[in-house]
Amino acid sequence: MDDTSVASGHLADEAATLQLGSRIASVLRGGVQLQLHGDLGAGKTTFTRGLLQGLGHQGRVKSPTYTLVESYPLPIFSVHHFDLYRFNDPEEWYDAGFADYFADDTVCIIEWPNKATGVLPAPDLVLELDVAGDGRNYRLHAHSETGQACLNRFMTHCAAS
């Protein structure tokens, strides 16, 4: 991918992180895998909450740190939110049966994907969140044609706002 495969910016506060999630929700399609990178407290779960709210979910959004995955069946597609922080070995991915969650009618969001290096399917999008003062910086990378299409819609949406 070239330099058009990246979008970046600054998120001043939690509300901006939620809004980024909502904006990205509006460009997703079933079959997309979105990997989230960032240190503890970088806003990965906050972003996911905004994304789910942008898709119409009105209930609670929990961090799947202990359950490893939280699923949200929505009218347009199901969202599976994984948190692999507690993985000790990438092979746990197979042991847990998580490969079965990936389908054309799902969106899979994965926190701590580095804990399953070598066993995860290639991502469509990667979001990096870094603490910057009281806010966050983000970089959204496309890693597939599907991801690039989502990123193009995101950039068009942002330009129109």
Protein Blocks (a to p, Z undefined) as FASTA:
>chain_A
ZZklcccdddfblklmmmmmmmmmmmgcehiacddeddehilmmmmmmmmmmmnopabdc
ddfklnopacdddfkbccddddfklpcbfklmmmnommmmpcfkbccddehkllmghjac
cdfbdcddddehjbccdddddfbfklmmmmmmmmmmmmmZZ
